[in-house]
Amino acid sequence: MEEPSIKFSLSRRVQSIDLLRGIIMIIMAIDHVRVYSGIPAGGTTVAVFFTRWITHYCVPVFAFFAGSSAFLFYQKTGNKRTLVNFLLTRGLLLVIFEVTICRFLWTFNVDYSNYVATNVIWSLGWSMILLAAFVRFRPLTVGLVGVSIIFGQQLFQFVPNIFSASLHEPLTRTWSFFYPSEVSNRSGASIFSGAAGLPKVMGIGILYYIIPINGIMMAGYGFGQLLLREAEEVRRVSYRIGAAAIFLFLTIGSAILLSVPQAQDSIPFIFKLLGQQKYPPSQLYVLMTLGPIILFVPWAEKAKGWFADAVRIIGRVPMFYYLLHILLIHLSAFVVNLLIYGNIHQDWYTTAPFVGISEELRWGLPLLYTVWMIDVVILYFACRRYANFKLKHPELRWIKYL
């Protein structure tokens, strides 16, 4: 009699993850429409600043719930070897997708000498591969190691110093994909240069470093164990963790800003507080983004209605949505440019993040949000169709990867 109850519990918990992940995926599209609009990240106006800021939640939440989903996958299969195989194969597939399919959809460009970068899918893939090495430990242990990595991440900048002199330079360059170091900074790994405006190592632009994302994913794996407990305990612990994270962010972040002499500029205090370091994600950045999301977990458990159902559908097919939304936004940019300028201007999009567009040719925010809303509606119907196909064809082994 217990097994059906456990299956029901797992199904209900996964739905809550799908809802929050779906919300984040919808928000993510705002930033990627912004990318193609030519509007630079951030800005001193309230509207532009928060257009960018709200999307800061995307990557930490993706990584965190990828870890939770991995734990729930283990609970469903009951076999850690199956989980390890899944993490290794899916992680490797994501890495390959990043440098092939994702890269092409972003740029419609096959000239690898022009642009190659380690985007979010790359870091998630490698983080899954690293997580596979830890799942033999208790979930709580994995979660605590993840939290330790997040809050002690700066220690990883010293790893290249343990290499011997003969191996120092090549290993340092390789390590720069995991975390920026003092040595890699001197070698140019953290210097913003080139057409893409990204830190470069061996000609590859680095946007997301692996170590902090892996720490967030491991913390999410440990959090997944909580989702199997009674609803009241989930509510109580989620509120405590979420509220504590928000409190620490507000108090520590404010204390740091108030203790450091501020430059004589017109940037409001709230902009400075919310403008935490994203590359790599600082401790305050992680507290700022994950705290509210964890706080909303109990709400997501109970959310009902047509909107919640629609968002869950998107959250069930994250990789399908991700690939399709890049293609759709890229094509939408062509349509907008053709209507406004009489030219699709593919030349603007051969590298990312496309901030070289002249200011007078950039879209306004009303147009940006109009394109976003239209694209999200199209994506919903595509995701609903694919989710139904996925449900009807469980015999297709490849389908669990997309």
C-alpha positions in Angstrom: 0.0 0.0 0.0 3.0 2.4 0.5 4.3 2.2 -3.0 1.3 3.9 -4.7 1.4 6.6 -2.1 5.1 7.2 -2.8 4.5 7.4 -6.5 1.8 10.0 -6.0 4.0 12.0 -3.7 6.8 12.0 -6.2 4.4 13.0 -9.0 3.1 15.9 -7.0 6.6 17.1 -6.0 7.8 17.0 -9.6 4.8 19.1 -10.6 5.9 21.8 -8.2 9.4 21.8 -9.7 7.9 21.9 -13.2 5.9 25.0 -12.2 8.8 27.0 -10.8 11.1 25.9 -13.6 8.4 26.8 -16.2 8.1 30.3 -14.7 11.9 30.8 -14.9 12.0 29.5 -18.5 9.3 32.1 -19.5 11.3 34.8 -17.8 14.5 33.6 -19.5 13.0 34.4 -22.8 12.9 38.1 -21.8 16.6 38.3 -21.6 17.2 36.4 -24.9 14.8 38.7 -26.7 16.8 41.5 -25.2 19.9 40.0 -26.6 18.6 40.1 -30.1 17.1 43.6 -29.6 20.6 45.0 -29.0 19.8 46.5 -25.6 22.9 46.0 -23.4 22.6 44.1 -20.1 21.6 46.3 -17.2 21.3 50.0 -17.4 20.7 53.0 -15.2 17.0 53.4 -16.1 14.6 51.4 -13.9 12.8 49.6 -16.7 16.0 48.4 -18.4 17.7 47.5 -15.1 14.8 45.3 -14.0 14.3 43.8 -17.5 17.8 42.4 -17.0 17.6 41.8 -13.2 14.5 39.6 -13.2 16.3 37.2 -15.5 19.1 36.7 -13.0 17.0 34.0 -11.4 17.1 31.7 -14.4 20.5 30.0 -14.3 20.7 29.4 -10.5 17.1 28.0 -10.5 17.9 25.8 -13.6 20.9 24.4 -11.8 19.2 24.0 -8.4 16.2 22.1 -9.7 18.3 20.1 -12.1 19.9 18.7 -8.9 16.5 18.2 -7.2 15.2 16.4 -10.4 18.3 14.1 -10.4 17.5 13.1 -6.8 13.8 12.4 -7.7 15.0 10.4 -10.7 17.0 8.2 -8.3 14.0 7.8 -6.1 11.9 6.8 -9.1 14.4 4.2 -10.4 15.9 3.1 -7.0 19.2 2.5 -8.8 22.2 4.7 -8.4 24.0 3.2 -11.3 21.0 4.1 -13.5 21.2 7.7 -12.1 25.0 7.9 -12.8 24.5 6.7 -16.3 21.8 9.2 -16.9 23.8 12.1 -15.5 26.9 11.2 -17.5 25.0 10.7 -20.8 22.7 13.7 -20.4 25.6 15.9 -19.2 27.8 14.9 -22.2 24.8 15.5 -24.5 24.3 19.0 -23.1 28.0 19.8 -23.6 27.8 18.6 -27.3 24.5 20.5 -27.8 26.1 23.7 -26.5 28.9 23.8 -29.0 26.9 22.5 -32.0 23.1 23.0 -32.1 22.8 25.8 -29.5 25.7 27.7 -31.1 24.2 27.4 -34.5 20.7 28.5 -33.4 22.2 31.6 -31.6 24.2 32.7 -34.6 23.2 30.8 -37.8 27.0 30.7 -38.3 29.2 27.7 -38.8 32.5 29.6 -38.7 34.0 28.4 -35.4 36.9 30.8 -35.7 34.4 33.6 -35.4 32.6 32.6 -32.2 32.6 29.8 -29.6 31.4 30.2 -26.0 30.6 28.2 -22.9 27.0 29.1 -22.2 24.6 27.9 -19.6 23.9 24.5 -21.2 27.7 23.8 -21.2 28.0 24.5 -17.5 24.9 22.5 -16.7 26.2 19.5 -18.7 29.6 19.5 -16.9 27.9 20.0 -13.6 25.8 16.9 -14.2 28.9 14.9 -15.0 30.6 16.1 -11.8 27.4 15.4 -9.8 27.6 11.8 -11.0 30.7 11.4 -8.9 29.0 12.4 -5.7 25.6 10.6 -5.8 27.0 7.5 -4.0 27.0 9.7 -0.9 23.9 10.6 1.2 21.8 13.4 -0.3 22.4 15.5 2.8 26.2 15.1 2.4 26.0 16.1 -1.3 23.8 19.1 -0.4 26.2 20.3 2.3 29.2 19.9 -0.1 27.3 21.9 -2.6 26.7 24.7 -0.1 30.3 24.6 0.9 31.4 25.0 -2.8 29.0 28.0 -3.2 30.3 29.9 -0.2 33.9 28.8 -0.5 34.2 29.1 -4.2 37.0 31.7 -4.1 39.3 29.0 -2.8 39.2 27.4 -6.3 41.1 30.3 -7.8 44.3 28.9 -6.0 44.1 25.4 -7.5 46.5 26.2 -10.4 49.1 27.1 -7.8 49.5 23.4 -6.8 50.6 22.4 -10.4 54.2 21.9 -11.2 56.0 24.5 -13.2 56.1 22.3 -16.4 52.3 21.7 -16.2 51.4 25.0 -14.8 50.4 26.9 -17.9 48.4 24.2 -19.8 46.6 23.1 -16.7 45.9 26.7 -15.7 44.3 27.3 -19.0 42.1 24.2 -18.6 41.2 25.1 -15.1 39.9 28.5 -16.3 36.8 26.7 -17.6 36.1 25.7 -14.0 36.9 28.9 -12.1 38.9 32.1 -12.8 42.2 32.2 -11.1 44.9 34.9 -10.5 47.2 33.2 -12.9 44.5 32.9 -15.6 43.7 36.6 -15.2 47.3 37.4 -16.0 47.2 35.1 -19.0 44.1 36.9 -20.4 41.5 34.4 -19.4 39.4 37.0 -17.6 40.0 39.9 -19.9 36.9 41.0 -21.8 38.1 41.1 -25.4 37.1 40.0 -28.9 33.9 40.4 -30.9 31.9 38.5 -28.4 33.1 40.6 -25.4 33.7 37.5 -23.3 36.7 36.3 -21.3 38.6 33.9 -23.6 40.7 30.8 -23.1 42.2 29.1 -26.1 39.9 31.1 -28.3 36.8 30.0 -26.4 34.7 32.6 -24.7 33.8 31.8 -21.1 30.4 33.0 -19.9 29.5 30.5 -17.2 32.2 28.8 -15.0 31.6 25.2 -14.0 32.4 25.1 -10.2 29.8 27.5 -8.9 27.0 26.0 -11.1 28.0 22.6 -9.9 27.8 23.7 -6.3 24.3 25.0 -6.9 23.3 21.8 -8.5 24.6 19.7 -5.7 22.8 21.9 -3.2 19.6 21.2 -5.2 20.3 17.5 -5.1 20.3 17.7 -1.3 17.2 19.8 -1.3 15.4 17.1 -3.3 15.3 14.9 -0.2 13.1 17.5 1.5 10.5 17.3 -1.3 9.7 13.7 -0.3 8.6 14.7 3.2 5.1 15.7 4.5 3.7 18.9 3.0 3.8 20.7 6.4 7.5 20.0 6.8 8.2 21.1 3.2 6.4 24.3 3.9 8.2 25.0 7.2 11.7 24.2 6.1 11.3 26.0 2.7 10.1 29.1 4.5 13.0 29.0 6.9 15.7 28.4 4.2 14.2 31.0 1.9 13.7 33.7 4.5 17.2 33.1 5.9 18.7 33.4 2.5 16.9 36.7 1.8 17.8 38.1 5.2 21.5 37.2 4.7 21.5 38.8 1.3 19.8 42.0 2.5 21.9 42.4 5.7 25.3 41.4 4.3 24.9 43.1 1.0 23.7 46.3 2.6 26.5 46.2 5.2 29.2 45.8 2.5 27.8 48.7 0.5 27.6 50.9 3.5 31.1 50.1 4.8 32.8 50.9 1.5 33.2 54.5 0.4 30.9 55.0 -2.6 31.8 56.7 -5.8 30.1 60.0 -6.5 27.7 58.7 -9.0 23.9 58.8 -9.6 23.4 55.0 -9.3 20.7 54.4 -6.6 21.6 52.2 -3.6 19.0 49.6 -4.6 20.6 49.2 -8.0 24.0 48.5 -6.4 22.5 46.1 -3.9 20.6 44.1 -6.6 23.5 44.3 -9.1 25.4 41.4 -7.7 28.2 39.6 -9.6 26.8 37.0 -12.0 30.0 35.7 -13.7 30.9 33.7 -11.7 27.8 33.9 -9.4 28.8 35.3 -6.1 27.5 34.2 -2.8 25.3 37.2 -2.5 24.0 36.6 -6.0 23.0 33.0 -5.1 21.3 34.1 -1.9 19.4 36.8 -3.8 18.1 34.4 -6.5 17.6 31.1 -4.7 16.1 32.5 -1.5 12.8 33.7 -3.0 12.5 30.6 -5.2 12.9 28.2 -2.2 10.4 30.4 -0.4 7.9 29.8 -3.2 8.2 26.0 -3.2 5.2 25.5 -0.8 3.0 27.8 -3.0 4.1 25.9 -6.1 3.0 22.6 -4.4 -0.6 23.9 -4.2 -0.9 26.2 -7.2 -3.9 25.4 -9.5 -5.7 26.8 -12.5 -5.2 27.1 -16.2 -2.2 29.4 -15.9 -0.4 27.0 -13.5 -1.2 24.1 -15.8 0.1 25.9 -18.8 3.4 26.9 -17.1 3.9 23.3 -15.8 3.7 22.0 -19.4 6.6 24.3 -20.4 8.5 23.2 -17.3 8.1 19.5 -18.2 10.1 19.9 -21.5 13.0 22.2 -20.6 15.5 21.2 -23.2 12.9 21.2 -26.0 11.8 24.7 -24.9 15.4 25.9 -24.7 16.4 24.9 -28.2 13.1 26.0 -29.8 13.0 29.4 -28.0 16.5 30.3 -29.3 15.4 29.5 -32.9 12.1 31.3 -32.5 13.6 34.5 -31.0 16.3 34.6 -33.7 13.7 34.3 -36.5 11.5 36.8 -34.7 14.4 39.3 -34.8 14.5 38.8 -38.5 10.8 39.6 -38.9 11.1 42.7 -36.7 14.2 44.0 -38.5 12.6 43.3 -41.9 9.5 45.3 -40.9 11.4 48.2 -39.4 14.6 48.4 -41.4 13.8 46.5 -44.5 16.7 44.1 -43.8 16.9 41.0 -41.6 20.4 42.0 -40.5 21.8 38.5 -39.8 25.2 40.3 -39.8 24.3 41.6 -36.3 23.9 38.1 -34.9 27.0 36.2 -36.0 28.5 36.5 -32.5 26.9 36.8 -29.0 25.9 38.7 -27.0 25.1 41.1 -29.9 25.7 44.3 -28.1 27.4 46.0 -31.0 24.2 47.2 -32.6 24.1 50.9 -32.9 22.0 52.7 -30.3 19.7 54.2 -32.8 18.9 50.8 -34.2 18.1 49.1 -30.9 14.5 48.1 -30.1 12.5 49.9 -27.5 11.3 48.0 -24.4 7.6 48.0 -25.6 8.7 46.2 -28.8 10.9 43.8 -26.8 8.1 42.8 -24.5 5.6 42.5 -27.4 7.9 40.0 -29.2 8.5 38.2 -25.9 4.8 37.7 -25.2 4.0 36.5 -28.8 6.9 34.1 -28.7 5.9 32.6 -25.3 2.4 31.9 -26.6 3.9 30.1 -29.7 6.3 28.2 -27.4 3.5 27.1 -25.1 1.5 25.5 -27.9 4.7 23.8 -29.3 5.6 22.5 -25.8 2.1 21.2 -25.2 2.2 19.3 -28.4 5.6 17.8 -27.6 4.7 17.0 -24.0 1.7 15.0 -25.2 3.9 13.2 -27.7 6.4 12.5 -25.0 3.6 11.1 -22.7 2.3 8.8 -25.5 5.7 7.4 -26.4 7.5 6.3 -23.2 9.1 3.5 -25.3 11.3 6.1 -27.0 14.5 6.1 -24.9 16.0 9.2 -26.4 12.9 11.3 -25.5 13.9 11.6 -21.8 16.9 13.6 -22.9 14.9 16.3 -24.7 
